[in-house]
Amino acid sequence: MRDTLPSQHIRIHQSQLSSLYCFIYIACLSGYWGDSIEWNCVSTCPANTYYANVTVPLCVTKCPSNYYAYPVDRICYNGGSCPTTPVVYYADDTTSKCVASCPSTYYKDSTTGRCLRFCSVGFYASMASGSCVSICPQGSFRSNTTRTCVSQCSIGEYADSATKNCTKLCTSGTFGDSVKGTCAS
């Protein structure tokens, strides 16, 4: 059974988050969490809720905007600060959860700690690892056209083994072999 406070210790407040959204929260004494389902103060949040310490400590069924639910300890983490031990978790905007694997067509970005649809500048989406990488895996090339690691470059581009890039102009001493799609010497 959860430890709850009598109703005289509960204060309900309304807070303006933005011009479009308002929410009501419960202010509890130190050491207690406002249960947004039962509308009382509890020492531990009920099952299927998350600990959200945003404005005041709350138990919520869904984390607030820009917070991500971590299923292991049931805490809402701010921004891209999902736990990284023992397994690296990434902030997933599609589910508002911390995930070990990003959804299909999203990539793990270790720089931001988020699942991204498109990798940051200087990084390429690797289908092999599901991550944003600066160096593509063996046998693949960086495509600036698609910002991904590819095994074959787009038509009109050549795979340059020296730079590991897809390029329209091969490096000095090589030429574009349109049959193989590579820079050859």
Secondary structure, 3 states (H helix, E strand, C coil): CCCECCHHHCEEEEEECCCCCEEEEEECCCCCEEECCCCEEECCCCCCCEEEECCCEEEECCCCCCEEEECCCCEEEECCCCCCCCCCCEEECCCCEEECCCCCCCEEECCCCEEECCCCCCCEEECCCCEEECCCCCCCEEECCCCEEECCCCCCCEEECCCCEEECCCCCCCEEECCCCEEEC
